[in-house]
Amino acid sequence: MIGIFDSGVGGLSVFREILKLLPEERYIYWSDNAHCPYGEKTREYIIDRAREITSFMIGQGAEIIVVACNTATAAAISTLREEFDIPFIGMEPAVKPAAQATRSGVVGVLATAGTLKATKYIDTRAKWAQDVRIEEHIGQGFVELVESGKVTGEEAEAVVERSIRPLIEAGADTIVLGCTHYPFLSETIRKIAGDSVTLIDPAPAVARHLEEVMKEKGLIHKNGFSMSLHSSGSISTLEKLYKTL
């Protein structure tokens, strides 16, 4: 069984890509929306939540867990790997493909405050963005939009524009979606940014890495698809969004 967790429904954007590669596996998904968003929480708080969720998933039969949250990956995945004897797959800051894709030499990075100050992101930026200019912006209100199911329309456009417009005005032609909630706002982001701007979603690469690790560890079972949805708060948005995948 594959466990997937996020601060809320955003990790479903990662599950969507995983399912394309591993359609016959069993899954368990945890939306920690009672504690969402993680972006402003302390590292210790996120680690405690990640521990509790991991223990629950292992108890349900998870053999490998995808930390489908950039902020939780940055804060907690090292601790999880030390404390639990199963593989963990985390989110990677997609700076390298963005730096390779940009034509203007300016890359926009949309992420939470927790991701932008994380060592992993800072190290990745230093390694792969030496020849480009990085413009960073917190997707203020993005997570809340997705959690409430408001991914299109006037309210979504007004919220998204406040974070997207500074990146476009700075010359960014490539934007990294540095939070798993953000791909669900892709339609609105494209409407504001324009078709000439490339959006980089790390989820497909994460799905490929998961498949590789599962093959290496002998965890591919193909016992028939099943999904078990769980939430620390209301499950209605999770169920509704899951049905659209």
C-alpha positions as CSV (number, residue, x, y, z in Angstrom):
1,M,0.0,0.0,0.0
2,I,1.2,3.5,-0.9
3,G,0.5,6.2,1.7
4,I,0.2,9.9,0.6
5,F,-0.2,12.8,2.9
6,D,-0.4,16.6,2.7
7,S,-1.6,19.5,4.8
8,G,-4.8,19.3,2.8
9,V,-6.1,18.3,-0.6
10,G,-3.1,19.5,-2.5
11,G,-1.4,16.2,-2.5
12,L,-4.1,14.9,-4.8
13,S,-2.2,16.7,-7.6
14,V,0.7,14.3,-6.9
15,F,-1.6,11.3,-6.6
16,R,-3.0,12.2,-10.0
17,E,0.4,11.7,-11.5
18,I,1.3,8.6,-9.5
19,L,-2.0,6.9,-10.6
20,K,-0.9,7.3,-14.3
21,L,2.2,5.1,-13.6
22,L,0.8,2.8,-10.9
23,P,-2.9,2.3,-11.6
24,E,-3.2,-1.1,-9.9
25,E,-1.9,-0.3,-6.5
26,R,-3.7,0.3,-3.2
27,Y,-3.6,3.8,-1.7
28,I,-4.3,5.6,1.5
29,Y,-4.5,9.4,1.5
30,W,-4.5,11.7,4.6
31,S,-5.6,15.3,4.3
32,D,-4.4,17.2,7.5
33,N,-6.8,20.0,6.8
34,A,-7.6,20.6,10.5
35,H,-3.9,21.9,10.7
36,C,-3.7,23.5,7.3
37,P,-1.9,25.5,6.0
38,Y,1.6,24.2,7.1
39,G,3.4,27.2,5.5
40,E,3.3,29.3,8.6
41,K,3.7,26.5,11.1
42,T,7.0,25.8,13.0
43,R,9.2,23.0,12.0
44,E,8.5,21.2,15.3
45,Y,4.8,21.4,14.8
46,I,5.0,19.9,11.3
47,I,7.3,17.1,12.5
48,D,4.8,16.2,15.2
49,R,2.0,16.1,12.6
50,A,4.1,14.1,10.2
51,R,4.9,11.5,12.9
52,E,1.3,11.0,13.9
53,I,0.1,10.7,10.3
54,T,2.9,8.3,9.4
55,S,2.2,6.1,12.4
56,F,-1.5,5.9,11.4
57,M,-0.7,5.0,7.8
58,I,1.8,2.3,8.7
59,G,-0.9,0.9,11.0
60,Q,-3.2,0.8,8.0
61,G,-0.6,-1.1,6.0
62,A,1.4,1.5,4.1
63,E,4.8,0.2,2.9
64,I,6.0,3.4,1.4
65,I,4.9,7.0,2.0
66,V,4.8,10.0,-0.3
67,V,5.2,13.3,1.7
68,A,3.1,15.2,-0.9
69,C,3.8,18.6,0.6
70,N,6.8,20.8,-0.1
71,T,6.7,22.4,3.4
72,A,6.4,19.0,5.2
73,T,9.2,17.5,3.0
74,A,11.5,20.4,4.0
75,A,10.6,20.2,7.7
76,A,10.1,16.6,8.4
77,I,11.2,14.0,5.9
78,S,14.7,13.6,7.4
79,T,13.2,12.9,10.8
80,L,10.7,10.5,9.3
81,R,13.5,8.6,7.6
82,E,15.4,8.3,10.8
83,E,12.5,7.2,12.9
84,F,10.5,4.8,10.6
85,D,11.8,1.8,8.8
86,I,10.0,2.3,5.4
87,P,10.9,4.4,2.4
88,F,9.7,8.0,2.1
89,I,9.4,10.0,-1.1
90,G,9.4,13.8,-0.8
91,M,8.8,16.8,-3.0
92,E,11.8,18.3,-4.9
93,P,12.1,22.0,-5.6
94,A,11.8,22.2,-9.4
95,V,14.4,24.9,-9.9
96,K,16.6,22.8,-12.2
97,P,14.0,22.2,-14.9
98,A,12.7,25.8,-14.6
99,A,16.3,27.1,-15.1
100,Q,16.6,24.9,-18.2
101,A,13.3,26.0,-19.6
102,T,13.4,29.7,-19.2
103,R,14.0,31.9,-22.3
104,S,14.1,35.2,-20.5
105,G,16.5,34.1,-17.9
106,V,14.0,35.0,-15.1
107,V,12.3,32.2,-13.1
108,G,9.4,32.8,-10.8
109,V,9.0,30.6,-7.8
110,L,5.6,30.4,-6.1
111,A,5.8,28.6,-2.7
112,T,4.9,28.9,0.9
113,A,7.1,30.8,3.4
114,G,8.2,27.4,4.9
115,T,9.4,26.1,1.6
116,L,11.2,29.3,0.6
117,K,13.3,29.4,3.8
118,A,14.0,25.7,3.8
119,T,17.6,24.5,3.4
120,K,16.8,22.1,0.6
121,Y,15.2,24.8,-1.5
122,I,18.0,27.3,-0.8
123,D,20.7,24.7,-1.7
124,T,18.9,23.7,-4.9
125,R,18.5,27.3,-5.9
126,A,22.2,27.9,-5.3
127,K,23.2,24.8,-7.3
128,W,21.0,25.1,-10.4
129,A,20.1,28.8,-10.7
130,Q,23.5,30.3,-11.0
131,D,22.8,31.6,-14.6
132,V,19.3,32.8,-14.1
133,R,17.5,35.3,-11.9
134,I,15.0,33.9,-9.4
135,E,12.0,35.9,-8.4
136,E,10.2,34.4,-5.3
137,H,6.7,35.1,-4.1
138,I,4.5,33.4,-1.5
139,G,1.2,32.2,-3.0
140,Q,-0.7,34.2,-0.4
141,G,-4.2,32.7,0.0
142,F,-3.7,30.0,-2.6
143,V,-3.9,27.0,-0.2
144,E,-7.1,28.5,1.3
145,L,-8.7,28.8,-2.2
146,V,-8.0,25.2,-3.0
147,E,-9.2,23.9,0.3
148,S,-12.5,25.8,-0.1
149,G,-12.8,24.5,-3.7
150,K,-12.6,28.0,-5.3
151,V,-10.0,27.3,-8.0
152,T,-11.6,29.5,-10.8
153,G,-13.8,32.6,-10.9
154,E,-13.4,36.2,-9.8
155,E,-12.4,35.5,-6.2
156,A,-9.7,33.1,-7.3
157,E,-8.4,35.4,-10.0
158,A,-8.1,38.3,-7.6
159,V,-6.2,36.3,-5.1
160,V,-3.9,34.7,-7.7
161,E,-3.2,37.9,-9.5
162,R,-1.7,39.5,-6.4
163,S,1.1,36.9,-6.3
164,I,1.5,36.3,-10.1
165,R,1.6,39.8,-11.3
166,P,4.9,40.7,-9.6
167,L,6.6,37.7,-11.1
168,I,5.4,38.6,-14.6
169,E,6.4,42.2,-14.2
170,A,9.8,41.0,-13.2
171,G,10.2,39.2,-16.5
172,A,9.5,35.6,-15.4
173,D,8.6,33.4,-18.4
174,T,8.7,30.2,-16.3
175,I,7.0,29.7,-12.9
176,V,7.7,26.9,-10.5
177,L,4.6,25.7,-8.6
178,G,6.3,25.1,-5.3
179,C,3.3,23.8,-3.4
180,T,1.1,20.8,-4.2
181,H,-2.0,22.8,-3.9
182,Y,-1.0,25.2,-6.7
183,P,-1.5,22.9,-9.7
184,F,-5.2,23.0,-9.0
185,L,-5.1,26.8,-9.7
186,S,-3.2,26.3,-13.0
187,E,-6.2,27.4,-15.2
188,T,-6.5,30.6,-13.2
189,I,-2.7,31.2,-13.2
190,R,-2.5,30.7,-17.0
191,K,-5.4,33.1,-17.5
192,I,-3.5,35.8,-15.6
193,A,0.1,34.9,-16.7
194,G,-0.7,34.2,-20.3
195,D,0.0,31.2,-22.6
196,S,3.7,32.2,-23.1
197,V,4.5,31.4,-19.5
198,T,5.6,27.9,-18.7
199,L,4.3,26.3,-15.4
200,I,6.6,23.7,-13.8
201,D,4.8,21.1,-11.7
202,P,7.2,18.7,-9.9
203,A,4.6,16.0,-9.4
204,P,5.4,14.0,-12.6
205,A,9.0,13.7,-11.6
206,V,8.0,12.7,-8.0
207,A,5.7,10.0,-9.4
208,R,8.6,8.6,-11.6
209,H,10.9,8.5,-8.6
210,L,8.3,6.7,-6.5
211,E,7.9,4.0,-9.2
212,E,11.7,3.6,-9.4
213,V,12.0,3.1,-5.6
214,M,9.1,0.7,-5.5
215,K,10.6,-1.4,-8.2
216,E,14.0,-1.4,-6.5
217,K,12.4,-2.4,-3.1
218,G,10.0,-5.0,-4.6
219,L,6.9,-3.0,-3.6
220,I,5.0,-3.2,-6.8
221,H,2.0,-5.5,-6.1
222,K,-0.7,-4.8,-8.7
223,N,-3.4,-6.2,-6.5
224,G,-6.1,-3.9,-8.0
225,F,-6.8,-0.3,-7.4
226,S,-8.2,1.0,-4.1
227,M,-8.2,4.3,-2.3
228,S,-8.9,5.1,1.3
229,L,-9.5,8.8,2.0
230,H,-8.9,10.2,5.5
231,S,-8.9,13.7,7.0
232,S,-8.2,15.4,10.3
233,G,-11.1,17.8,9.6
234,S,-13.9,18.0,7.1
235,I,-13.6,15.5,4.3
236,S,-16.1,17.0,1.9
237,T,-13.7,19.0,-0.2
238,L,-11.3,16.1,-0.4
239,E,-14.0,13.7,-1.6
240,K,-15.3,16.3,-4.1
241,L,-11.8,17.0,-5.6
242,Y,-10.9,13.3,-5.6
243,K,-13.9,12.6,-7.8
244,T,-12.7,15.1,-10.4
245,L,-9.3,13.4,-11.0
